[in-house]
Amino acid sequence: MLEQVVCVAAVSVLGVLEQAYFSLQVVYARRKYSVSPPATSGPPEFERVFRAQMNSSEYFPIFIVLLWVSGAFFSQVTTAVLGLLYLYGRYKYFKGYTESAYGRLAPLYFSTNVLWVLIGLSSLGVFNVTVKLYLGVDLLHQLIDIFRLSTSLI
C-alpha cells in the first residue's frame, strides 16, 4: 500500500517545506521593512512578499486535495511529476511577485494550468473507478487497448 503513494507523499512534504519557506520570507521581510505583526501593510516590497505568501497558502489546500485524489485514482507517477511542476511554478510565482506585481503572472498561469490538469485527471480517475465498481467496466484500460490497437495498425 505505501509504495502506491510514496511519490505523492514525497511531493506533499516538499509542498509543506515550500510553504514554510514562503512563511519565513514574510518573517524576514517584516524585519527588513519594520512591519510588526499583526500589520499586513507597509512598503510595497513587504506587501508583495506578504501577498505572494498568502496567495500561495490560499491555493495550497486545493493543490493537496487534487494531488492525493489524482495520485490515488489516476496515476501516482504522473501526479507526482505534475505536483513537482506545480511547486516549481509556485516558487517562480513567489520569486516573481516579490520582485514586481507583473512578475507573478506567467508563473501564476503556469501553476493554474497544472491545477486544471490535476482536476481533469482526478475527475477521470474517480469516474473510471466509479464505473468500474458499479458497472464492471474499466474505461481507462479499454482506452489503452484501443490506443495500442490503433498504433499497431499504423
N, C-alpha and C positions, 0 to 999 in steps of 0.2 A: 504494500500500500504506500509506504513512504517514498519509494522510488518513483511512484507515479506523480508525486507533487514536489519533489526536491528542487526542480528548476524554478517552479513558480514560487516556492518558499524562499529561495535564494534571491530572486528578484524583489520579493516583498521586503526582505531585510534590507536590501540595497535602497529601496524606496524610503524606508524609515530612516536610514542613515542620511539620505539626501535631504529629507525633511528636517532632520536635526542640524545638518549643515546650514540650511537656509535660516533656521531659527537663530543659530549662532551668529550669522551675518547681521541679523537685526540687533542682537546684543552689542556687537562691535560697532554698528552704525549709531546706536544710541549713545555709546561712549564717545565716539568720534565727533558727533554733532550735538552733544549735550542735550539729548532728549530723554528725560526721565519718564519711566512708566508712571501712570497709565497713559500718558500723552501719546497720541498717534500722529501728530502733525509736527512739522518742523521744517528744516530746509528741504528743498526739492530732492536733494541727494538722499536724505534719510527717507523721505516719503516713498521714493521709488524702491528702495531696498525693502521697506515695510510692506508695500503693496505687492511686490514680487513674491515675498514670503507668504502673505495672506492668500493671494490668488492660487499659489501652489498648494497651500493647505486646503483650500476650498475644493480643488479638483481631486485631492488625494483619495478620499473615500470612494469616489466614483471609479477611479483607477483600480484600487484594490479589489473592489467587488467584481469588476469586469475581468481583471487578471485571474481571479480564482474561478469564476464561472467558466470563462473560456478555457482555462487550463484543465478543469475537471471534466467539461462536457465536449470540448473540441480537440485540442492538442496541447500537451504540456510544452513541447519544444517550440512550436510556432508561437504560442502565447508568451513564453519566456523571452524569445527574441523580440517580439513586439513590445513587451514590457521594458526591455533594455532600451529600445528605440524611444519609447515614451520618456523614460527617465533622462536619456540624453537630451531630448527635446526640452524637457522642463529645466534642465541645467542651463542649456543655451538661452532659454526664456529668461531665467533668473539673471544670468550674466548680462544679457542684452537689455533687460529692463533697468538694471542698476546703472547702466551707462546712459540710456536715454529711453523715453517712453516709446519712441518709434522702434528701438532695437528689440522690443519684445514681440513684434508682430509676426515675423516669419517663423520663429520657433513656436509661437502660440498656435499658428495654423498647422504646423507640422504635428505637434503633440495632440491637437484636437483631432486631426485626421487619423492618428494612431488609435485614439479612443473610439472613433467611429468604426474602424476595422475590428477592434475588440468587441464592440457592441454587435456587429454583424456575426462574428464567429461565435460569440456567446449565444446569440439567438439561434443560429444554425445548429449549434451543438445541443442546446436544450430541446429544440424542436425535433431533432433527429432521435434523441434518447426517448422523448415522449412518444413519438410514432413507433419506435422500436418496442417500447414497453407495452403499449396499448393496442397496436395493430400488427406487431410482429414483423415490421418491415424496417430494414436498415438502409435508409436512403443514401447515406454517405458512401457506404460500401457499394451500393448499386451504381452510384455516380462514378466511383473509381473504376469499377468494372467496365462501364460504358466508355470511359475515357481510355482505358487500356485497349479495348477492342478497336476504338476509332484510330488510335495511334498505330496499332499493328497493321491496320489496313492501308496506311499511308506509305 
